[in-house]
Amino acid sequence: MRSDLTLLVIGLTLAALLLAVVGVQLYASGRAQRRELLTRLTATAALPPGDPAGAATPAGRRRRFAAVDRRLRASPAGRRLRRKVEATGLDVSAGEYTVYVLAAVAVLWLAGSVVLAPFFGPLCGLIALWGGNAFLGWQRARRTEQFIGQLPELARLIANGTAAGLAMRTALSMAAEEMEDPAGAELATVADQLAVGRSMEEALTELNARLPSRELNVLVTTLVLANRAGGTIVSSLRNLTTTLEERKETRREVRTMLAEINATALTIPFLGIGALLMINGMSPGALGRVTSSGIGQAAMVVSLALYVIGFVVVRRIGRIDI
């Protein structure tokens, strides 16, 4: 009993240390961003109006775990992970993300082994890996939704720019300066790619790959065809603006109607975890005795699989493509 208590204290200590490291990193990142903003504002105020040097920005914060990041860049899987992390818009490198996820795996593995039973340690580690990947997917979907919400305004700005006689590249650069993130940052990336010689089709296709959606695909196709063959780009973009605004309202209504189903899907896994904690709390060591045999382990695996299937089925029911 005393050894179990010792392991529990060690697990909680490691969790507290992990949270402390994450808190210090967030605090340092916030201070670095504040210093960067103050430096930029000071430099801009000291320059005369219209000085192009005011566009220069200082270097970003120093990345941690640079050695891990370099190793990841050398492998195909690491490069895919880097592109996935960059698509989320988070101020974190692939190396930092990997170290944080591995730390979470270690903490949850130890916590599951101590609080529940040794059998649940590897399962908690797998849940941590899945949770890290799910967080990236959720962040990317959230950024894509924000970008979709800005598409009507983006199409309107490009239409106004081309109607005023600006070239397509100039209209995109102007929209990048006018719009907020994530559209502003993504269009700035497209403008930078165009400035170094990439074609319009390549830059916009890469944008569509970073933030995949039907709405953006329609806008990219319209811009590529107009840039390749010409035509009435202004009227096409204005008609597209009206369509995008209608789709935006439809998506909002559908998301509101499916809120209850999505909440149910998220509740199912917590019911399973709560049941395990309740059983172990009512009879300490019960899960350890159950999982000490092959039949008990098989029953736990089947139960976990049923919870996963229920989660997936409810999520599929609440998914409507529009």
Secondary structure by P-SEA (a helix, b strand, c coil): caaaaaaaaaaaaaaaaaaaaaaaaaaaaaaaaaaaaaaaaaaaaaccccccccccccccccccaaaaaaaaaacaaaaaaaaaaaaacccccaaaaaaaaaaaaaaaaaaaaacccccaaaaaaaaaaaaaaaaaaaaaaaaaaaaaaaaaaaaaaaaaaaaacccaaaaaaaaaaacccaaaaaaaaaaaaaaacccaaaaaaaaaaacccaaaaaaaaaaaaaaacccaaaaaaaaaaaaaaaaaaaaaaaaaaaaaaaaaaaaaaaaaaaaaaaaaaaccaaaaaaaccaaaaaaaaaaaaaaaaaaaaaaaaacccc
